[in-house]
Amino acid sequence: MGDVAKDLASGTVGGVAQLVVGHPFDTIKVKLQSQPTPLPGELPKYSGAIDAVKKTVAAEGAGGLYKGMGAPLATVAAFNALLFSVRGQMETLLRSSPGAPLTVNQQFVAGAGAGFAVSFLATPTELIKCRLQAQGASATAGVTTAAVTEAGAATTAAGAATAKAVKYGGPMDVAKQVLRSEGGVRGLYKGLFPTFAREVPGNATMFGVYEYLKQYMAGGTDTSGLGRGSLMLAGGLAGGAFWGAVYPTDVIKSVIQIDDYKNPKYSGSIDAFKKILKAEGVGGLYKGFGPAMGRSVPANAACFLAYEITRSSLG
């Protein structure tokens, strides 16, 4: 079995592990990112991550935390297979001689190359996921607003608010509507540049930190003897480093991708950055940071461990 095939298979297994562990955290992150800025004197829709979890479960059940998982689940094999296989090929190109270990700096370069490649797959997948997750947040808001009206009108108002908020029937419906109404394939690639700005430096940081921590714990470049606990620790911290390096770009990507096509609030990434900063300050660029970090550490610990175990089992 060739190295590319091994990376493809191992990356797929790692991606599935990452998705199952991390998706509920991601849902809460997007809900916090996409909630509208409250008017003066009004409270925000969600006061924080715990409040978002409670309101999501109350309105949608536990399944609401996994809303939008269909799109990444359908592409997780391709995404992680591409990420790890491109990284593997970059490693081959960067090695001074066959089989030679890479330096930490070379791992940064390999990660950046892998991040560039996966951006083309991540953009449409993330657009579909974010719209479904943000739609769930809008529906929750509609029901909550209706609940405070008179008892006789509450049911009707809640139903109307929910019907208005539920625009998409699922991942395929999002794709169909975007292709039909938002400029074809180009519409699915809305947010490509902030995705580049997230994936390239983010993956450079993640893979560089992962290799650095492995070598540090192993006491040298031979990391083959590390146990599962060490691999999980390195993977979890590397995932946290990803978000620590690029989180504001993810906020911008999310608001761009859920922005209304006919009446856009933002003209582009720079405009989104300026308006968020003006309206909410620096904190607006870090909405949902807690859930993102809470997701990233266990999800990436699971991903890297699953990848390493699978890769080793394949020889």
C-alpha positions as CSV (number, residue, x, y, z in Angstrom):
1,M,0.0,0.0,0.0
2,G,1.6,3.3,-1.1
3,D,2.2,6.3,1.2
4,V,-0.5,8.4,-0.5
5,A,-3.1,5.6,0.0
6,K,-2.1,5.2,3.6
7,D,-2.4,9.0,4.2
8,L,-5.8,8.9,2.5
9,A,-7.1,6.1,4.6
10,S,-5.6,7.4,7.9
11,G,-6.8,10.9,7.3
12,T,-10.3,9.6,6.7
13,V,-10.4,7.8,10.0
14,G,-9.0,10.7,11.8
15,G,-11.5,13.1,10.2
16,V,-14.5,10.9,11.3
17,A,-13.2,10.8,14.9
18,Q,-12.7,14.6,14.8
19,L,-16.2,15.3,13.5
20,V,-18.1,13.0,16.0
21,V,-16.3,14.5,19.0
22,G,-16.2,18.1,17.8
23,H,-19.4,19.0,15.9
24,P,-21.6,20.0,18.9
25,F,-19.0,22.5,20.0
26,D,-18.8,23.8,16.4
27,T,-22.6,24.3,16.3
28,I,-22.5,26.5,19.4
29,K,-19.5,28.4,18.0
30,V,-21.5,29.3,14.8
31,K,-24.6,30.2,16.8
32,L,-22.6,32.7,18.9
33,Q,-20.8,34.1,15.9
34,S,-24.0,34.6,13.8
35,Q,-26.2,36.1,16.5
36,P,-27.1,39.7,15.6
37,T,-25.6,42.6,17.5
38,P,-28.2,43.6,20.2
39,L,-29.7,47.1,20.0
40,P,-28.9,49.5,22.9
41,G,-30.7,48.3,26.0
42,E,-31.4,44.8,24.6
43,L,-29.8,41.6,25.7
44,P,-28.0,39.3,23.2
45,K,-29.8,36.2,22.0
46,Y,-27.3,34.1,23.9
47,S,-25.4,35.2,26.9
48,G,-22.7,32.7,26.4
49,A,-21.8,29.1,25.3
50,I,-23.8,27.4,28.1
51,D,-26.8,29.6,27.4
52,A,-26.6,28.7,23.7
53,V,-26.5,25.0,24.6
54,K,-29.5,25.2,26.9
55,K,-31.6,27.1,24.4
56,T,-30.6,24.9,21.5
57,V,-31.5,21.7,23.3
58,A,-34.7,23.2,24.6
59,A,-35.8,24.3,21.1
60,E,-34.4,21.5,18.9
61,G,-33.5,18.7,21.2
62,A,-30.0,17.1,21.5
63,G,-30.1,16.6,17.7
64,G,-29.9,20.4,17.3
65,L,-26.3,20.2,18.5
66,Y,-25.5,18.0,15.4
67,K,-27.4,20.2,12.9
68,G,-25.5,20.7,9.7
69,M,-23.3,17.6,10.3
70,G,-24.5,16.1,7.0
71,A,-22.4,18.3,4.9
72,P,-19.1,17.8,6.7
73,L,-19.9,14.1,7.2
74,A,-20.4,13.7,3.5
75,T,-17.1,15.4,2.8
76,V,-15.0,14.6,5.9
77,A,-13.4,11.6,4.1
78,A,-12.3,13.8,1.2
79,F,-11.3,16.8,3.4
80,N,-9.0,14.9,5.8
81,A,-7.8,12.6,3.1
82,L,-6.7,15.6,1.1
83,L,-5.3,17.4,4.1
84,F,-3.1,14.5,5.3
85,S,-2.1,13.3,1.8
86,V,-1.1,16.8,0.6
87,R,0.8,17.2,3.8
88,G,2.5,13.8,3.2
89,Q,3.5,14.8,-0.3
90,M,4.8,18.1,0.9
91,E,6.9,16.2,3.4
92,T,8.4,14.1,0.6
93,L,9.3,17.2,-1.3
94,L,10.9,18.9,1.7
95,R,13.0,16.0,2.9
96,S,16.7,16.3,2.5
97,S,16.9,12.5,1.8
98,P,14.4,9.7,1.6
99,G,13.1,8.8,5.1
100,A,14.8,11.7,6.8
101,P,12.7,13.4,9.5
102,L,11.5,16.9,8.9
103,T,12.4,19.9,11.0
104,V,9.6,21.8,12.8
105,N,10.0,24.6,10.3
106,Q,9.5,22.2,7.4
107,Q,6.4,20.9,9.1
108,F,5.1,24.5,9.2
109,V,5.6,24.7,5.4
110,A,4.0,21.3,4.8
111,G,1.0,22.4,6.9
112,A,0.6,25.6,4.9
113,G,0.6,23.7,1.6
114,A,-2.0,21.3,2.9
115,G,-4.1,24.2,4.2
116,F,-4.1,25.9,0.8
117,A,-5.3,22.7,-0.9
118,V,-8.1,21.9,1.5
119,S,-9.5,25.5,1.3
120,F,-11.1,24.7,-2.1
121,L,-13.1,21.8,-0.4
122,A,-13.6,23.6,2.9
123,T,-15.3,26.7,1.5
124,P,-18.5,25.1,0.0
125,T,-18.7,22.6,2.9
126,E,-18.5,25.3,5.5
127,L,-21.0,27.6,3.7
128,I,-23.6,24.8,3.8
129,K,-22.8,23.9,7.4
130,C,-22.9,27.5,8.6
131,R,-26.2,28.3,6.9
132,L,-27.9,25.3,8.5
133,Q,-26.4,26.1,11.9
134,A,-27.3,29.8,11.7
135,Q,-30.8,28.9,10.5
136,G,-31.2,26.8,13.7
137,A,-30.2,29.9,15.7
138,S,-32.8,32.1,13.8
139,A,-35.5,29.5,14.4
140,T,-34.7,29.4,18.1
141,A,-34.9,33.2,18.3
142,G,-38.3,33.1,16.5
143,V,-39.8,30.7,19.0
144,T,-38.4,32.5,22.0
145,T,-39.9,35.8,20.8
146,A,-43.2,34.2,20.2
147,A,-43.2,32.7,23.7
148,V,-43.5,36.1,25.4
149,T,-46.6,37.1,23.5
150,E,-50.1,36.5,24.7
151,A,-50.9,32.8,25.2
152,G,-53.6,32.8,22.5
153,A,-51.3,34.1,19.8
154,A,-48.1,32.3,20.9
155,T,-48.5,29.1,18.9
156,T,-49.4,30.9,15.7
157,A,-46.6,33.4,16.0
158,A,-44.0,30.8,16.9
159,G,-45.1,28.7,13.9
160,A,-44.9,31.7,11.6
161,A,-41.5,32.7,12.9
162,T,-40.1,29.2,12.6
163,A,-41.5,28.8,9.1
164,K,-39.9,32.1,8.0
165,A,-36.6,31.1,9.6
166,V,-36.4,27.6,8.2
167,K,-35.3,28.4,4.6
168,Y,-33.3,25.2,4.0
169,G,-34.5,21.6,4.2
170,G,-31.0,20.2,4.5
171,P,-27.4,20.2,3.1
172,M,-28.5,19.3,-0.5
173,D,-31.2,22.0,-0.4
174,V,-28.7,24.6,0.6
175,A,-26.5,23.6,-2.3
176,K,-29.4,23.7,-4.8
177,Q,-30.7,27.1,-3.6
178,V,-27.2,28.6,-3.7
179,L,-26.5,27.2,-7.2
180,R,-29.9,28.4,-8.5
181,S,-30.1,31.9,-6.9
182,E,-26.6,33.0,-5.9
183,G,-24.5,32.9,-9.1
184,G,-24.0,29.2,-9.6
185,V,-20.8,27.5,-8.4
186,R,-19.3,30.9,-7.5
187,G,-22.0,31.2,-4.8
188,L,-20.7,28.1,-3.1
189,Y,-17.3,29.6,-2.9
190,K,-18.4,32.7,-1.1
191,G,-15.9,33.2,1.7
192,L,-13.0,31.6,-0.1
193,F,-10.4,34.3,0.8
194,P,-11.1,34.3,4.5
195,T,-11.0,30.5,4.3
196,F,-7.5,30.8,2.8
197,A,-6.6,33.2,5.6
198,R,-7.8,30.6,8.2
199,E,-6.6,27.3,6.6
200,V,-3.1,28.3,5.4
201,P,-1.6,29.8,8.6
202,G,-3.9,27.7,10.8
203,N,-2.6,24.3,9.4
204,A,0.9,25.6,9.3
205,T,0.7,26.4,13.0
206,M,-1.2,23.1,13.8
207,F,1.2,20.7,12.1
208,G,4.3,22.7,13.2
209,V,3.2,22.7,16.9
210,Y,2.2,19.0,16.7
211,E,5.7,18.0,15.4
212,Y,7.4,20.3,17.9
213,L,5.5,18.8,20.9
214,K,6.1,15.3,19.7
215,Q,9.8,15.9,19.4
216,Y,9.9,17.7,22.7
217,M,8.2,14.8,24.5
218,A,10.3,12.2,22.7
219,G,13.6,14.0,23.4
220,G,14.6,14.0,19.7
221,T,13.4,13.5,16.2
222,D,12.4,9.9,16.6
223,T,8.8,10.0,17.8
224,S,7.8,6.5,17.0
225,G,7.9,5.4,20.6
226,L,5.4,7.9,21.9
227,G,2.3,6.5,23.6
228,R,-1.3,7.3,22.9
229,G,-1.5,9.8,25.8
230,S,1.4,11.8,24.4
231,L,-0.1,11.8,20.9
232,M,-3.4,12.9,22.2
233,L,-1.8,15.7,24.2
234,A,0.2,16.9,21.2
235,G,-2.8,16.7,18.9
236,G,-5.1,18.5,21.3
237,L,-2.6,21.4,22.0
238,A,-1.9,21.6,18.3
239,G,-5.6,22.0,17.5
240,G,-5.8,24.7,20.2
241,A,-2.9,26.5,18.5
242,F,-4.7,26.5,15.2
243,W,-7.6,28.5,16.6
244,G,-5.4,30.7,18.7
245,A,-3.5,31.8,15.6
246,V,-6.5,32.5,13.2
247,Y,-9.8,32.7,15.1
248,P,-10.8,36.2,13.8
249,T,-10.6,35.0,10.2
250,D,-13.1,32.3,11.1
251,V,-15.6,34.9,12.5
252,I,-15.3,36.9,9.3
253,K,-15.7,33.8,7.1
254,S,-18.9,32.8,9.0
255,V,-20.6,36.2,8.7
256,I,-19.7,36.5,5.0
257,Q,-21.0,33.0,4.3
258,I,-24.4,33.5,6.0
259,D,-24.8,37.1,4.7
260,D,-27.9,37.7,2.7
261,Y,-27.2,37.5,-1.1
262,K,-29.8,40.1,-2.2
263,N,-29.3,42.5,0.6
264,P,-25.7,42.0,1.9
265,K,-24.6,43.6,5.1
266,Y,-20.9,43.2,4.1
267,S,-19.3,44.1,0.8
268,G,-16.3,41.8,1.6
269,S,-13.9,40.5,4.2
270,I,-12.3,43.8,4.9
271,D,-15.7,45.5,5.2
272,A,-16.8,42.8,7.6
273,F,-13.7,43.2,9.7
274,K,-14.2,47.0,9.9
275,K,-17.9,46.8,10.8
276,I,-17.5,44.1,13.4
277,L,-14.7,46.0,15.0
278,K,-16.7,49.3,15.0
279,A,-19.9,47.7,16.3
280,E,-18.5,45.2,18.8
281,G,-14.8,46.0,19.4
282,V,-12.1,43.4,19.4
283,G,-14.4,41.1,21.3
284,G,-16.7,40.8,18.3
285,L,-13.8,39.1,16.4
286,Y,-13.7,36.4,19.2
287,K,-17.4,35.5,19.5
288,G,-17.6,31.8,20.0
289,F,-13.9,31.5,20.9
290,G,-14.7,29.4,24.0
291,P,-16.6,26.7,22.2
292,A,-14.1,26.7,19.4
293,M,-11.2,26.0,21.8
294,G,-13.4,23.6,23.8
295,R,-14.0,21.7,20.5
296,S,-10.6,21.9,19.1
297,V,-8.6,20.3,21.9
298,P,-10.6,17.0,22.3
299,A,-11.5,16.8,18.6
300,N,-8.0,17.2,17.4
301,A,-6.7,14.9,20.1
302,A,-9.1,12.2,18.7
303,C,-8.2,13.1,15.1
304,F,-4.4,12.8,15.5
305,L,-4.6,9.7,17.6
306,A,-6.9,8.0,15.1
307,Y,-4.6,9.1,12.3
308,E,-1.4,7.8,14.0
309,I,-3.0,4.5,15.0
310,T,-4.4,3.9,11.5
311,R,-1.1,4.9,9.8
312,S,0.9,2.6,12.0
313,S,-1.5,-0.3,11.5
314,L,-1.0,0.1,7.7
315,G,2.7,-0.3,8.0
